């Protein structure tokens, strides 16, 4: 069957007859005032193509140079996508990028922009002031294509969108960056998790317009609260902890660099000389805040021969501070029969042990000289001292 032709008699009263021919499936158009020919619209199996003869969807447009669909209105412009079905799937908007041509498509390459949703504001022309775009990060194969999403807005004083946030192929959210690891905020990126601030970058947390905390990667800094105080993170390891002021309102900064709660400390005791004392159990606990250690210990014992000399010493949970002697704490035997007095510990400079002593009013005596205890009992010691 050949192409259809259109012809007819000359209308009554004169005039020019309409003629012409066309292609099957093409919608006709006037190519001249009295001639019908093919338009760019094709209908095939219920599908409509504009610029293509083999549409793959209900409506498909194609142009070898530029192609687009625009909805314009002097009141309200809108493009709606509606789906009516009993399935769980919903309507979708697909932006697809390929190389090559429509007749012979080819794979994308690394760095290709897959698609962009642009928000354009008219000034003297169309200015893209916001955007959402997706790009190919790396094309390895047809089953291995990594991508990212970027979000852009225009700053004050400009009418062009700049990148504000990138969701990269690792699932990391990068704020105000260019999609690289040098951006200020990275979460769950390779090798980095949480807040990340690159070198020479300082950021702040604000509350009601006032800076509450600043973040810096400078050595000896970290999270500063109200200026020079706050959390300290030093990559060199020489200064870590919490910076606090020793005097409220002053800049006299101290660093709280240790905190430890230990409820399973096992103290040791040396029971002096000239006797036979066996430790049957020893339990203890201590808390260290900075260089201050508070501990308590209970040591149960059996004494077949009471010591007659030497010193009763016990191990400390942490070595003492260097440069001075300390006399902290209290101790007690539950079966003490020695001289009355004030019981305390004697701790030397940078020492890992303490000696039990009694101040009996005539001087300070070593407890071993007054040690008169029953065959069994318990020693209880509580003290707070400065550690190194």
MIVEX-531788 format. One line per field, with one value per residue: x, y, z of N, C-alpha, C in turn; residue number from 0; residue in one letter. Coordinates in steps of 0.1 Angstrom, whole numbers. Layout:
<pts>
n.east: (X,...)
n.north: (Y,...)
n.up: (Z,...)
ca.east: (X,...)
ca.north: (Y,...)
ca.up: (Z,...)
c.east: (X,...)
c.north: (Y,...)
c.up: (Z,...)
pos: (NUM,...)
code: (A,...)
</pts>
This chain:
<pts>
n.east: (9,6,18,-7,-28,-41,-68,-92,-124,-127,-138,-172,-179,-153,-118,-88,-79,-73,-44,-19,3,11,27,21,8,18,9,-9,-1,-4,16,18,-5,-25,-17,-12,10,36,38,59,49,42,21,21,10,-6,11,27,49,71,91,103,100,94,82,87,72,41,41,67,94,119,149,177,195,185,161,130,103,79,58,37,22,0,-10,-10,14,19,31,19,23,5,-5,-25,-32,-34,-11,20,39,49,43,69,97,120,154,176,209,230,257,265,240,203,196,218,228,254,276,277,303,329,324,304,274,244,218,198,178,165,160,147,149,134,151,165,166,166,177,195,190,188,195,193,214,227,257,280,303,323,326,327,317,288,274,284,284,291,278,268,249,242,235,224,224,218,239,236,238,243,232,234,235,254,273,261,257,267,259,277,292,298,279,282,274,282,287,285,306,328,323,345,369,379,360,339,320,317,301,303,322,349,373,366,344,316,319,340,367,386,422,432,407,379,350,317,293,262,238,208,219,243,277,283,301,332,350,381,410,435,465,462,438,403,372,360,346,330,354,386,382,371,367,397,416,444,465,491,492,501,486,456,421,399,396,395,388,407,401,371,360,385,414,430,439,433,439,418,427,423,402,389,371,373,363,373,398,427,442,475,494,521,532,550,578,591,569,541,519,491,475,441,421,416,401,392,385,386,385,396,400,413,443,436,431,408,404,393,399,397,412,415,429,450,467,493,516,522,535,565,580,593,575,541,529,511,500,494,467,474,506,520,520,549,574,566,557,529,501,476,442,426,429,421,422,400,404,421,446,465,484,465,456,460,452,468,480,512,527,552,572,564,556,547,536,520,526,513,506,507,498,505,505,529,546,552,547,556,532,538,552,533,516,493,473,445,444,431,415,405,418,410,411,409,414,424,444,470,479,504)
n.north: (-12,22,55,76,98,131,146,165,178,210,235,247,278,285,286,271,238,213,195,169,146,120,102,70,68,92,124,148,180,213,221,240,267,252,226,194,177,157,160,165,147,115,86,55,24,33,50,81,100,128,141,117,84,60,58,51,54,66,93,107,127,139,154,161,181,199,193,196,201,224,241,268,296,324,325,301,276,241,208,176,143,115,85,57,29,-4,-13,-13,5,38,69,82,102,103,109,104,97,91,82,86,83,85,64,48,43,48,39,58,81,85,113,124,144,133,142,172,191,221,253,282,317,347,375,396,377,341,329,304,297,278,243,207,181,152,132,111,95,74,53,20,-5,-18,-27,-14,15,44,72,106,131,166,197,229,264,300,325,355,385,373,357,331,296,279,251,236,214,180,147,120,91,73,76,97,128,159,191,224,220,208,182,167,152,173,189,207,191,157,126,93,88,75,64,85,97,113,147,167,188,205,213,244,254,268,263,271,267,281,298,313,333,339,329,297,277,269,252,238,227,232,225,217,229,225,220,249,266,295,309,303,280,245,214,196,186,172,163,155,144,154,171,167,166,184,218,241,269,279,300,315,337,344,341,319,290,256,221,194,162,135,109,84,56,30,0,-24,-26,-41,-40,-41,-53,-49,-64,-56,-66,-95,-111,-132,-127,-132,-123,-126,-117,-90,-61,-33,1,30,64,86,120,141,150,141,115,94,68,36,8,-26,-49,-82,-104,-130,-136,-153,-149,-119,-90,-74,-53,-30,-17,-11,-12,-2,-7,19,31,47,63,87,124,143,159,167,157,138,136,121,109,82,53,20,-7,-34,-47,-33,-28,-11,19,49,75,98,84,81,83,80,94,95,115,110,83,48,35,37,44,32,52,65,93,101,121,126,126,114,81,50,27,0,-3,-1,-21,-42,-67,-89,-124,-126,-104,-72,-46,-14,12,46,72,104,117,135,126,117)
n.up: (0,-9,0,15,-4,-9,-24,-43,-56,-73,-52,-52,-67,-71,-62,-46,-49,-23,-18,-17,1,24,52,65,98,105,118,100,85,73,48,30,19,6,7,20,43,60,95,125,143,153,154,169,175,196,209,211,193,192,169,166,152,164,191,226,248,262,254,237,231,208,198,178,185,207,232,249,273,280,303,302,317,324,349,366,364,359,361,363,376,377,393,391,407,422,433,453,444,434,415,393,385,360,353,328,317,289,267,232,207,203,187,189,218,243,271,301,313,338,359,344,343,355,357,363,385,381,396,386,386,374,364,346,329,327,357,373,405,425,428,422,417,400,397,379,397,395,367,364,354,337,359,380,390,405,423,431,449,446,462,456,463,459,471,491,472,449,418,411,415,440,452,481,496,496,489,490,472,492,511,527,542,531,540,526,509,483,476,483,506,520,529,554,570,576,575,583,563,543,565,582,607,618,630,610,606,583,579,591,594,610,629,642,668,673,694,694,679,692,697,709,710,696,670,662,644,651,669,703,706,700,710,719,746,751,745,755,769,773,754,747,720,709,684,688,713,736,751,763,771,792,792,818,838,866,883,885,859,851,830,837,828,833,826,826,825,830,840,859,870,891,902,909,920,935,964,979,1007,1030,1059,1079,1101,1119,1125,1116,1091,1072,1043,1036,1020,997,988,968,957,936,926,901,894,873,888,913,935,951,973,987,1008,1018,1038,1047,1072,1086,1116,1128,1142,1158,1142,1152,1145,1119,1091,1082,1051,1022,988,964,943,922,913,936,936,924,943,969,1002,1015,1038,1041,1046,1065,1087,1100,1122,1128,1151,1168,1192,1199,1208,1215,1192,1164,1133,1102,1068,1054,1027,1003,980,946,949,950,972,1005,1039,1070,1098,1132,1150,1181,1199,1212,1192,1158,1152,1138,1127,1131,1154,1173,1169,1178,1175,1171,1163,1139,1115,1101,1080,1073,1050,1040,1018,1003,979,961,928,904)
ca.east: (0,15,15,-20,-28,-53,-72,-107,-128,-126,-150,-182,-176,-139,-108,-77,-81,-63,-38,-7,5,17,33,13,12,22,-1,-7,-1,-4,30,15,-19,-34,-10,-10,22,39,43,69,42,40,13,24,4,-12,21,29,63,74,105,108,90,93,81,88,63,28,45,82,100,133,156,192,203,180,148,125,89,77,44,37,9,0,-16,-4,19,20,32,15,24,-4,-5,-37,-31,-35,3,27,48,43,47,83,103,133,163,186,220,238,265,261,228,191,196,229,233,266,276,282,317,331,323,292,262,233,206,198,166,169,150,151,142,136,155,164,167,164,188,193,193,189,196,196,220,234,268,287,316,331,320,336,311,274,268,292,284,290,272,265,239,247,224,230,215,226,241,232,247,246,220,238,236,267,271,259,257,269,257,286,289,300,268,286,268,293,281,292,318,328,322,358,371,384,348,338,313,316,296,305,330,360,383,362,330,312,322,354,370,399,432,430,392,373,336,311,279,256,225,202,228,255,285,283,313,340,358,393,419,448,470,459,425,393,359,362,333,332,367,397,379,363,373,409,420,457,470,504,489,508,476,442,413,389,401,386,395,409,395,360,361,399,420,439,433,438,434,414,432,422,390,388,363,378,357,379,412,432,454,485,499,533,528,561,587,590,556,536,505,486,463,432,413,419,392,393,379,391,381,406,396,425,454,431,426,402,403,390,404,395,422,413,442,452,480,497,526,520,547,571,588,591,564,529,527,501,502,485,462,482,517,517,526,563,579,562,551,515,496,461,434,425,429,417,421,388,408,433,449,477,483,455,461,454,457,469,489,524,530,563,571,564,557,536,531,518,529,504,513,499,503,500,506,543,553,547,552,553,522,543,557,522,507,488,460,441,449,425,407,405,423,402,418,402,423,424,457,474,486,513)
ca.north: (0,34,66,82,111,139,154,167,187,224,240,255,292,287,284,262,225,209,182,165,132,118,89,62,70,106,134,157,194,221,225,252,270,242,213,186,169,151,168,158,139,101,78,41,15,41,58,93,105,141,141,103,76,48,62,41,57,72,105,108,138,138,163,158,191,202,189,200,203,236,245,282,302,337,324,290,265,229,195,166,129,108,70,50,14,-10,-18,-4,14,51,76,85,111,97,116,94,102,81,87,82,89,78,52,40,48,42,40,71,80,91,128,129,148,124,150,183,198,235,263,294,330,356,389,401,364,330,326,292,301,266,231,194,174,139,130,98,96,65,43,8,-14,-16,-30,-8,29,51,85,115,141,179,206,242,276,312,334,369,392,366,351,318,286,273,238,238,201,169,133,113,77,65,79,108,141,169,205,236,216,204,167,160,150,185,197,208,181,144,116,79,88,65,69,97,96,124,161,168,201,204,221,259,257,269,265,275,264,293,297,326,343,340,317,289,268,269,240,241,216,237,218,223,234,215,226,260,271,309,314,294,268,235,201,198,175,175,152,151,136,161,179,162,167,195,230,248,280,277,311,320,350,347,333,310,278,243,210,181,153,121,105,69,49,16,-7,-38,-25,-51,-34,-50,-49,-55,-64,-54,-77,-102,-117,-139,-123,-137,-116,-136,-111,-76,-54,-18,9,43,73,96,131,149,145,138,101,90,53,29,-5,-34,-61,-91,-111,-139,-133,-164,-142,-105,-84,-66,-41,-27,-8,-17,-4,-7,-1,30,28,55,69,101,135,145,172,170,145,139,129,120,97,75,38,14,-22,-37,-53,-26,-28,-3,32,58,87,101,75,87,76,88,92,103,121,101,70,39,29,45,38,35,59,70,105,98,133,128,125,105,68,40,18,-13,-3,-2,-31,-52,-70,-102,-133,-123,-92,-65,-33,-5,25,55,84,112,123,140,117,123)
ca.up: (0,-10,9,12,-11,-6,-36,-43,-67,-70,-45,-59,-66,-74,-51,-49,-43,-13,-23,-10,4,37,56,74,112,108,118,89,87,61,44,22,21,0,6,33,43,73,107,133,152,149,163,166,185,207,215,203,193,186,164,165,146,172,205,235,259,258,247,237,222,205,188,177,192,220,234,261,274,288,306,305,320,330,362,373,355,367,354,372,373,386,391,397,407,435,437,463,437,431,403,394,376,357,345,324,309,282,256,219,202,207,179,193,230,249,285,307,318,351,358,337,351,351,355,372,387,383,400,379,390,363,367,332,322,336,366,381,418,433,420,427,406,403,388,380,404,388,359,363,345,337,372,390,387,418,420,442,448,451,464,455,465,456,483,490,464,436,412,406,426,443,459,495,503,487,495,481,469,504,520,536,539,531,540,521,503,468,475,487,521,526,533,568,578,569,584,578,551,545,575,591,611,627,625,605,602,577,584,590,593,623,628,655,671,678,700,694,673,700,695,721,710,683,667,655,643,656,680,716,706,699,712,729,752,755,743,756,777,766,752,741,712,704,677,693,725,747,758,760,782,793,797,827,845,881,889,877,854,847,819,843,823,837,818,832,815,834,848,860,881,892,914,911,924,945,971,985,1020,1036,1073,1088,1104,1132,1127,1104,1088,1059,1037,1031,1009,996,979,969,946,936,915,898,886,871,896,926,937,963,973,999,1007,1030,1037,1057,1074,1098,1122,1137,1150,1156,1139,1163,1140,1105,1087,1075,1039,1012,975,960,930,913,920,941,929,927,948,982,1010,1018,1050,1039,1049,1078,1086,1112,1124,1136,1164,1171,1206,1202,1214,1209,1185,1151,1123,1089,1058,1050,1013,999,966,935,956,947,984,1016,1052,1080,1109,1143,1157,1195,1208,1215,1179,1149,1153,1128,1133,1134,1168,1182,1163,1187,1170,1174,1153,1126,1115,1088,1079,1064,1047,1031,1017,991,977,948,920,894)
c.east: (9,11,1,-18,-41,-56,-87,-111,-126,-139,-159,-179,-161,-131,-98,-80,-70,-57,-26,-7,12,22,23,18,16,9,2,-7,-1,11,29,0,-29,-28,-8,2,24,42,54,63,39,31,16,19,0,-1,24,43,64,88,111,96,87,92,80,79,50,31,60,85,114,137,171,200,198,165,142,110,87,62,44,23,10,-5,-9,1,22,22,29,18,16,-4,-18,-35,-32,-21,9,36,41,48,62,87,117,141,174,196,227,246,259,249,216,191,207,235,245,266,281,297,318,331,311,281,250,220,206,183,169,157,155,143,145,140,154,165,165,177,186,199,194,189,198,202,226,245,273,300,326,323,330,330,296,267,276,294,281,285,271,254,244,234,230,219,224,227,237,243,250,232,224,240,250,264,271,261,259,267,265,283,291,289,271,279,279,286,290,305,317,327,335,359,376,372,346,331,312,311,297,312,341,371,378,347,327,315,337,356,384,409,429,416,387,358,330,297,273,242,219,211,241,264,286,296,319,348,370,402,433,452,467,446,415,379,361,348,336,346,378,394,371,371,386,413,433,463,483,503,495,498,462,434,403,396,391,395,395,402,384,362,376,403,430,434,440,432,431,417,430,409,389,380,367,372,363,394,416,444,463,490,511,531,539,570,585,577,552,521,502,474,454,423,417,410,394,387,385,385,392,400,407,436,449,426,420,400,398,394,401,403,419,426,440,466,484,507,525,534,552,578,585,579,553,527,517,503,491,479,469,494,514,524,541,565,575,557,537,511,481,455,433,426,425,417,408,391,421,434,461,474,472,462,454,460,457,479,501,528,541,562,573,565,545,530,528,521,518,511,502,505,497,501,520,552,547,554,548,543,527,547,546,512,505,474,457,446,443,417,408,411,415,409,410,411,420,437,459,483,495,505)
c.north: (12,44,72,95,118,147,155,177,202,229,248,270,295,284,274,249,222,196,179,150,131,104,83,64,84,115,144,171,201,226,237,255,259,228,207,178,163,162,160,148,126,94,63,33,22,50,70,98,119,141,127,94,63,51,50,43,64,85,106,119,135,149,160,169,195,198,193,201,215,238,259,287,316,337,313,279,253,217,184,152,121,93,65,35,9,-16,-8,6,27,57,80,95,106,106,107,100,90,89,83,90,80,64,42,45,41,45,54,69,88,107,133,134,140,132,161,188,212,244,277,306,340,370,397,389,353,327,314,295,289,254,218,186,161,137,116,101,87,55,31,-2,-11,-19,-24,7,37,66,93,124,155,188,220,253,288,320,348,377,385,360,337,308,281,260,241,225,190,156,124,98,68,67,90,121,152,183,215,232,213,189,160,159,162,194,197,197,168,134,102,79,78,71,80,94,107,138,161,182,201,214,236,263,258,271,268,269,276,290,311,337,345,328,310,281,269,256,243,228,220,229,225,229,223,221,237,265,285,314,303,281,258,222,204,185,179,163,147,143,143,168,174,163,178,207,238,259,277,288,316,335,354,338,322,296,265,232,198,170,138,120,90,65,34,9,-21,-37,-35,-45,-45,-44,-56,-53,-62,-66,-83,-109,-125,-135,-127,-129,-126,-130,-96,-70,-39,-12,23,51,84,107,140,143,141,124,99,75,48,14,-13,-47,-70,-100,-121,-137,-144,-158,-127,-99,-75,-54,-39,-18,-16,-7,-10,0,9,26,35,61,83,112,137,159,175,157,148,131,128,109,92,60,33,-1,-24,-44,-47,-25,-19,10,41,69,89,92,82,79,86,84,101,108,110,86,61,32,40,37,42,41,63,82,104,110,136,127,115,92,59,30,5,-14,-4,-13,-42,-56,-85,-111,-131,-110,-85,-51,-25,8,33,68,91,118,127,130,124,124)
c.up: (0,0,5,5,-8,-19,-35,-54,-63,-64,-54,-57,-68,-61,-55,-42,-33,-18,-14,-7,18,40,67,89,115,108,107,93,73,59,35,24,16,-1,20,32,57,83,114,142,146,159,159,177,198,214,205,204,186,182,163,159,153,187,214,247,253,250,248,227,220,195,189,184,205,221,248,261,284,290,310,308,326,344,370,363,364,357,365,367,382,382,398,396,421,440,447,456,435,418,405,383,373,348,341,315,302,272,243,214,206,199,184,206,235,264,289,310,331,350,351,347,346,348,366,373,390,387,395,383,379,369,354,323,332,344,374,395,428,424,428,416,410,392,389,386,397,380,358,353,345,350,383,387,400,414,432,439,453,451,464,458,461,468,481,482,451,431,406,417,428,452,474,503,492,495,485,480,481,514,529,532,541,530,534,515,488,466,478,502,528,531,548,575,570,579,576,564,554,554,584,594,620,621,622,601,596,583,582,589,607,621,641,656,678,684,701,689,681,699,709,722,696,682,659,655,647,668,693,717,705,700,723,733,757,754,744,764,769,764,744,733,706,697,682,706,737,756,754,772,781,799,806,834,860,889,881,872,849,836,824,839,828,828,826,822,819,842,847,872,881,904,916,914,935,952,977,998,1024,1051,1083,1090,1117,1135,1114,1102,1074,1054,1031,1020,1009,985,980,957,947,924,913,889,884,879,910,926,950,963,987,997,1020,1028,1049,1059,1086,1103,1132,1147,1148,1153,1151,1158,1125,1103,1080,1063,1030,999,972,946,919,920,925,933,933,933,963,989,1014,1031,1050,1047,1064,1076,1099,1111,1132,1149,1169,1187,1210,1208,1207,1202,1172,1140,1109,1080,1056,1036,1008,985,956,940,951,959,994,1029,1062,1093,1119,1149,1171,1204,1212,1203,1170,1149,1142,1134,1137,1149,1177,1178,1173,1183,1173,1162,1140,1127,1102,1090,1069,1063,1037,1030,1003,990,963,940,910,881)
pos: (0,1,2,3,4,5,6,7,8,9,10,11,12,13,14,15,16,17,18,19,20,21,22,23,24,25,26,27,28,29,30,31,32,33,34,35,36,37,38,39,40,41,42,43,44,45,46,47,48,49,50,51,52,53,54,55,56,57,58,59,60,61,62,63,64,65,66,67,68,69,70,71,72,73,74,75,76,77,78,79,80,81,82,83,84,85,86,87,88,89,90,91,92,93,94,95,96,97,98,99,100,101,102,103,104,105,106,107,108,109,110,111,112,113,114,115,116,117,118,119,120,121,122,123,124,125,126,127,128,129,130,131,132,133,134,135,136,137,138,139,140,141,142,143,144,145,146,147,148,149,150,151,152,153,154,155,156,157,158,159,160,161,162,163,164,165,166,167,168,169,170,171,172,173,174,175,176,177,178,179,180,181,182,183,184,185,186,187,188,189,190,191,192,193,194,195,196,197,198,199,200,201,202,203,204,205,206,207,208,209,210,211,212,213,214,215,216,217,218,219,220,221,222,223,224,225,226,227,228,229,230,231,232,233,234,235,236,237,238,239,240,241,242,243,244,245,246,247,248,249,250,251,252,253,254,255,256,257,258,259,260,261,262,263,264,265,266,267,268,269,270,271,272,273,274,275,276,277,278,279,280,281,282,283,284,285,286,287,288,289,290,291,292,293,294,295,296,297,298,299,300,301,302,303,304,305,306,307,308,309,310,311,312,313,314,315,316,317,318,319,320,321,322,323,324,325,326,327,328,329,330,331,332,333,334,335,336,337,338,339,340,341,342,343,344,345,346,347,348,349,350,351,352,353,354,355,356,357,358,359,360,361,362,363,364,365,366,367,368,369,370,371,372,373,374,375,376,377,378,379,380,381,382,383,384,385,386,387)
code: (X,X,X,X,X,X,X,X,X,X,X,X,X,X,X,X,X,X,X,X,X,X,X,X,X,X,X,X,X,X,X,X,X,X,X,X,X,X,X,X,X,X,X,X,X,X,X,X,X,X,X,X,X,X,X,X,X,X,X,X,X,X,X,X,X,X,X,X,X,X,X,X,X,X,X,X,X,X,X,X,X,X,X,X,X,X,X,X,X,X,X,X,X,X,X,X,X,X,X,X,X,X,X,X,X,X,X,X,X,X,X,X,X,X,X,X,X,X,X,X,X,X,X,X,X,X,X,X,X,X,X,X,X,X,X,X,X,X,X,X,X,X,X,X,X,X,X,X,X,X,X,X,X,X,X,X,X,X,X,X,X,X,X,X,X,X,X,X,X,X,X,X,X,X,X,X,X,X,X,X,X,X,X,X,X,X,X,X,X,X,X,X,X,X,X,X,X,X,X,X,X,X,X,X,X,X,X,X,X,X,X,X,X,X,X,X,X,X,X,X,X,X,X,X,X,X,X,X,X,X,X,X,X,X,X,X,X,X,X,X,X,X,X,X,X,X,X,X,X,X,X,X,X,X,X,X,X,X,X,X,X,X,X,X,X,X,X,X,X,X,X,X,X,X,X,X,X,X,X,X,X,X,X,X,X,X,X,X,X,X,X,X,X,X,X,X,X,X,X,X,X,X,X,X,X,X,X,X,X,X,X,X,X,X,X,X,X,X,X,X,X,X,X,X,X,X,X,X,X,X,X,X,X,X,X,X,X,X,X,X,X,X,X,X,X,X,X,X,X,X,X,X,X,X,X,X,X,X,X,X,X,X,X,X,X,X,X,X,X,X,X,X,X,X,X,X,X,X,X,X,X,X,X,X,X,X,X,X)
</pts>
